[in-house]
Amino acid sequence: MNIRPARDADAPQIAAVLQEAEQWLADGGRTLWSAAEIGQERVLRDTCNGLFHIACEGTQVAGVMKFELEDAYFWPEIPPGSSAFVHKLAVRRAWAKQGVSKALLAYALSRAGQLGRDHLRLDCVADRQGLRELYEDFGFVLHSVIQIGGWSYARYEIAAAN
């Protein structure tokens, strides 16, 4: 599995992975992202800004994640420059349960350390028990559960070695 920063030309594939994941979640009654959040235009903008990273096996994109250096929305109290943040981690259904998520998280943790960040942080809807178990099995520790609008979010962190 090769994980690398996405190129602008990867944006359509990234959007396709995110849309496939959203459809799978919606089919299970667990919608997550709006069409605008995972649409071509937004994904292209974020990809051009260097935010997406992809996991590939040969020419196939198995999974994607957004890696950011700031997150004032979910983590407003965190001092700038101290953490890195993972968002929109998604794996193609054909690659589910094959370690792609853990490989992306390991890559993000390593990258956070290389960038001198003390922690890697992420969040998820608090009632997503399977996702929470994935993060906890990886080594993330529950930081807190917060309320934003009508949703509860579980916030997780892990120390990054730098």
N, C-alpha and C positions, 0 to 999 in steps of 0.2 A: 504494500500500500504506500503510495507516494502522496504526501500532503504538501501543498504549496500555496503561496498567495495566488489568488485568481487573477487572470488577465481579463481585460475588457471583453475579449471575444468569448470568454466563458460565461458571461452574463445570461444568455438564453438558457444554458444548461442549469445554472444556479437557480434561476426562476422556475424551471421545470421541476427540479428536486423539491423546492419549497412548496410549489403548487401540488405536487404529488403527496407530500406529507400532510398538507392542509386538507386535501380531499380525503385521505385516509382517516384523519382525525374527525372531520365532519361526518363521515360515514358512521363513525362510532359515537356521534352526538357530542363531540368534544372540540368544537371549532376553536381556533386559536388566533390566526392572523387574518387581517382583512385583505381583500383583493388588492388594495392599493399598496399595502406593506410588502407584498410578494410579487407584485406586477413587474413587467419588463422594465418600465421606466425607473422605478425606485431601485430595483436590483442593479440596473446598469449604473445608476448614479453611485450607489454604494460600492460597487465593484471598481468603478473608475477612481473612487476615493481610497482604494486599497483596503477595504474593510472585510471582504470575503476571502475565505481560504477554502480549498477544495481537497477532498480525498479522492484519489484516482487509482484505479487498477487498470493498467494499460491506458486505453483511450476512454474508458468508462468512468464517469463521475459517480462515485458511490455515496458521497456525503458532502455536506457543506456546513460552514459556520461563519458567523459574523464575529470578528474579533475587534473590539474597540478599546480605546485607552481612557475613555470617560463615559460616565453614565449618570448624569444628574437627575434623571427621571426616577429610576429605581433605587439609586444609591446617593441621594443628595448630600448626605453627611460625610461622604468619603473625600478626604483631601485630594485635590488634583495631583496626578503624577504618582500616586501610591499604588494603584491597582490597574489590572486589565480586566476586561469583561467579555463574556461569551454570550452571544444572542443568536437566535435563529439556527440552532444546531438541528440539522435534518439529514436523514439517511433514506436513500431509495429503498422501497420495500424489498426489492430483490437482494439487498445487502443487509437487511435487518438481522440482528442477533449474531453478527459476524465480527464484532469488535470495532466497527467503524466509528461509533460514537466515542468509545474509549481512546481510540487512536487520535481523533480530533481533539479530545480533551487533553491528552498527553502533549500533543503539539502545542496547544494553547498555553499550557502550564510552562512548558519549556520556553516558549516565546516570551511569556510574561517575565520570567526570570532573566532572560537575555536582555530584556529592555529595562531591567532594574526595578521592576514592580514588585512590591512586597506580597501581593495577593492576586489570585485570579478569582473573580466573583461571577456569579450568574444568578438567575432567578427563574422561577417557573410558577405557574398557577398552582396554588397550594394543594388542591385536591388531586393532582396528577401523581398518584402514589408510585406508579411504575417508573416515571421519570425521576422522582425524588430518590428512589432506590438506586437507580443508575448512578446518580451523582454521589450518593453516600457510599456506594460500593467502590467508587473511584477514589474516595478519600475526602470529598467535600464535607464540610461541617455546616450544619444549619446555623446561620447567623441570627435570623429573625423571620417572623412572618409579619408582613405589612398589608395594609388595606389601601387600595387605590381605586377610587370609584366604587363599583360594586364587586370588585374582585379582591381576593386574598392571594398574596404572592409569598412563596417561600424563597428567602434569599440565602444563598450558600456561598462559602468562601473556602479557599485552600491556600496555604502559604506557598509562595513561589521561591525557589532557591535562586538567589542571585549572587 
